[in-house]
């Protein structure tokens, strides 16, 4: 997996093992290859990632999404 994908996993608010699988599926649903995740590809995948996180996080996803949006601007 790419370093950016690893950062997305780390910042997702989910356990790393679960996050890796769930976020990989979210990227694939968005037509994005998680192994080659770029900031632009992350921007494309963010809506699917947000839907995934809303399903699993018991807390407000706004802070998590803000961190992920910052990562999508890192490139």
ROSE-258107 format. One record per residue: residue number from 1; residue in one letter; x, y, z of N, C-alpha, C in turn. Coordinates in Angstrom, 3 decimals. Example, Ala and Ser with C-alpha at 12.3 -4.5 7.8 and 13.67 -1.06 7.14 Angstrom:
2
REC   num   residuo       n.c1       n.c2       n.c3      ca.c1      ca.c2      ca.c3       c.c1       c.c2       c.c3
REC     1         a     13.190     -5.690      7.800     12.300     -4.500      7.800     13.200     -3.300      7.800
REC     2         s     12.850     -2.250      7.080     13.670     -1.060      7.140     12.900      0.030      7.870
This chain:
75
REC   num   residuo       n.c1       n.c2       n.c3      ca.c1      ca.c2      ca.c3       c.c1       c.c2       c.c3
REC     1         x      0.846     -1.186      0.000      0.000      0.000      0.000      0.888      1.245      0.000
REC     2         x      0.351      2.321     -0.498      1.110      3.564     -0.559      1.228      4.192      0.817
REC     3         x      2.185      5.068      0.972      2.325      5.796      2.233      1.089      6.632      2.515
REC     4         x      0.490      7.213      1.476     -0.709      8.022      1.679     -1.851      7.154      2.182
REC     5         x     -2.007      5.974      1.638     -3.061      5.084      2.126     -2.816      4.746      3.595
REC     6         x     -1.581      4.503      3.955     -1.250      4.228      5.355     -1.633      5.405      6.245
REC     7         x     -1.404      6.618      5.782     -1.791      7.805      6.547     -3.305      7.910      6.678
REC     8         x     -4.021      7.564      5.628     -5.485      7.569      5.678     -5.958      6.561      6.725
REC     9         x     -5.372      5.382      6.713     -5.719      4.348      7.700     -5.460      4.868      9.111
REC    10         x     -4.282      5.453      9.328     -3.906      5.962     10.651     -4.847      7.058     11.140
REC    11         x     -5.363      7.855     10.229     -6.198      9.001     10.591     -7.694      8.722     10.514
REC    12         x     -8.068      7.478     10.274     -9.469      7.144     10.035    -10.321      7.064     11.293
REC    13         x     -9.700      6.880     12.435    -10.467      6.708     13.662    -10.920      5.273     13.888
REC    14         x    -10.554      4.378     12.978    -10.880      2.960     13.096     -9.626      2.189     13.503
REC    15         x     -9.805      0.979     14.000     -8.642      0.147     14.299     -7.902     -0.116     12.986
REC    16         x     -6.579     -0.125     13.015     -5.813     -0.243     11.763     -6.147     -1.469     10.928
REC    17         x     -6.330     -2.617     11.543     -6.619     -3.829     10.770     -7.968     -3.698     10.067
REC    18         x     -8.963     -3.234     10.787    -10.289     -3.061     10.196    -10.274     -1.924      9.172
REC    19         x     -9.609     -0.819      9.504     -9.577      0.339      8.610     -8.974     -0.015      7.261
REC    20         x     -7.916     -0.780      7.279     -7.239     -1.134      6.024     -8.220     -1.823      5.072
REC    21         x     -8.986     -2.768      5.574     -9.943     -3.497      4.723    -11.106     -2.604      4.296
REC    22         x    -11.679     -1.881      5.243    -12.848     -1.053      4.941    -12.495      0.080      3.978
REC    23         x    -11.354      0.706      4.191    -10.969      1.831      3.335    -10.492      1.361      1.965
REC    24         x     -9.917      0.186      1.909     -9.559     -0.381      0.606    -10.824     -0.582     -0.224
REC    25         x    -11.865     -1.124      0.394    -13.141     -1.313     -0.324    -13.745      0.026     -0.732
REC    26         x    -13.667      1.026      0.142    -14.206      2.347     -0.189    -13.476      2.941     -1.392
REC    27         x    -12.161      2.816     -1.410    -11.392      3.321     -2.553    -11.787      2.601     -3.831
REC    28         x    -11.912      1.302     -3.741    -12.285      0.526     -4.928    -13.669      0.907     -5.433
REC    29         x    -14.617      1.161     -4.520    -15.954      1.609     -4.947    -15.885      2.950     -5.668
REC    30         x    -14.914      3.769     -5.286    -14.742      5.078     -5.920    -13.917      4.994     -7.200
REC    31         x    -13.456      3.799     -7.544    -12.648      3.635     -8.753    -11.208      4.059     -8.563
REC    32         x    -10.747      4.014     -7.327     -9.399      4.455     -6.984     -8.598      3.255     -6.505
REC    33         x     -7.374      3.147     -6.946     -6.490      2.054     -6.549     -5.760      2.440     -5.257
REC    34         x     -6.061      1.772     -4.149     -5.426      2.137     -2.883     -3.914      1.938     -2.891
REC    35         x     -3.411      1.013     -3.695     -1.967      0.778     -3.760     -1.208      1.939     -4.364
REC    36         x     -1.879      2.787     -5.099     -1.231      3.923     -5.758     -1.971      5.215     -5.414
REC    37         x     -2.373      5.348     -4.160     -3.188      6.495     -3.762     -2.376      7.780     -3.818
REC    38         x     -2.898      8.738     -4.543     -2.305     10.072     -4.645     -3.269     11.054     -3.992
REC    39         x     -2.822     12.270     -3.727     -3.758     13.258     -3.180     -4.991     13.452     -4.066
REC    40         x     -4.819     13.493     -5.372     -5.962     13.673     -6.276     -6.898     12.471     -6.204
REC    41         x     -6.342     11.265     -6.162     -7.168     10.064     -6.059     -7.895     10.032     -4.717
REC    42         x     -7.226     10.482     -3.660     -7.876     10.546     -2.353     -9.071     11.490     -2.406
REC    43         x     -8.923     12.642     -3.068    -10.053     13.569     -3.199    -11.231     12.887     -3.882
REC    44         x    -10.953     12.072     -4.880    -12.007     11.333     -5.575    -12.679     10.335     -4.639
REC    45         x    -11.903      9.708     -3.782    -12.415      8.654     -2.898    -13.071      9.183     -1.631
REC    46         x    -12.863     10.444     -1.290    -13.367     10.962     -0.013    -14.866     10.743      0.218
REC    47         x    -15.730     10.931     -0.763    -17.155     10.675     -0.490    -17.433      9.225     -0.072
REC    48         x    -16.796      8.266     -0.721    -16.979      6.859     -0.339    -16.357      6.580      1.019
REC    49         x    -15.215      7.178      1.281    -14.569      7.008      2.584    -15.463      7.574      3.681
REC    50         x    -16.049      8.731      3.435    -16.934      9.333      4.430    -18.139      8.430      4.706
REC    51         x    -18.735      7.879      3.662    -19.870      6.966      3.855    -19.458      5.750      4.687
REC    52         x    -18.282      5.243      4.421    -17.775      4.095      5.175    -17.569      4.459      6.636
REC    53         x    -16.930      5.588      6.881    -16.648      5.994      8.260    -17.937      6.275      9.029
REC    54         x    -18.915      6.867      8.379    -20.188      7.143      9.052    -20.864      5.861      9.510
REC    55         x    -20.625      4.788      8.807    -21.206      3.497      9.166    -20.569      2.928     10.436
REC    56         x    -19.271      3.149     10.606    -18.536      2.471     11.671    -18.156      3.340     12.862
REC    57         x    -18.055      4.629     12.684    -17.645      5.486     13.795    -18.852      5.872     14.635
REC    58         x    -18.699      5.798     15.917    -19.766      6.201     16.830    -19.733      7.696     17.098
REC    59         x    -18.683      8.347     16.669    -18.518      9.776     16.912    -18.780     10.555     15.627
REC    60         x    -18.774     11.840     15.765    -18.928     12.730     14.623    -17.747     12.536     13.674
REC    61         x    -18.011     12.367     12.409    -16.940     12.122     11.440    -16.289     13.405     10.929
REC    62         x    -16.787     14.567     11.328    -16.252     15.824     10.780    -14.767     16.000     11.031
REC    63         x    -14.303     15.693     12.246    -12.884     15.896     12.541    -12.022     14.906     11.763
REC    64         x    -12.498     13.687     11.626    -11.754     12.696     10.843    -11.702     13.138      9.387
REC    65         x    -12.825     13.551      8.842    -12.850     13.980      7.442    -11.989     15.215      7.224
REC    66         x    -11.925     16.103      8.185    -11.060     17.285      8.059     -9.600     16.855      7.944
REC    67         x     -9.201     15.865      8.743     -7.821     15.366      8.654     -7.568     14.719      7.296
REC    68         x     -8.530     13.940      6.810     -8.355     13.275      5.526     -8.345     14.281      4.373
REC    69         x     -9.180     15.322      4.480     -9.160     16.361      3.449     -7.818     17.076      3.425
REC    70         x     -7.225     17.281      4.589     -5.887     17.893      4.646     -4.872     17.009      3.960
REC    71         x     -4.972     15.701      4.145     -4.061     14.785      3.463     -4.247     14.857      1.946
REC    72         x     -5.471     15.082      1.500     -5.731     15.137      0.052     -5.162     16.403     -0.579
REC    73         x     -4.827     17.372      0.259     -4.208     18.605     -0.253     -2.697     18.597     -0.095
REC    74         x     -2.144     17.490      0.382     -0.715     17.436      0.693      0.176     17.291     -0.528
REC    75         x     -0.405     17.097     -1.693      0.439     16.850     -2.852      0.543     17.926     -3.789
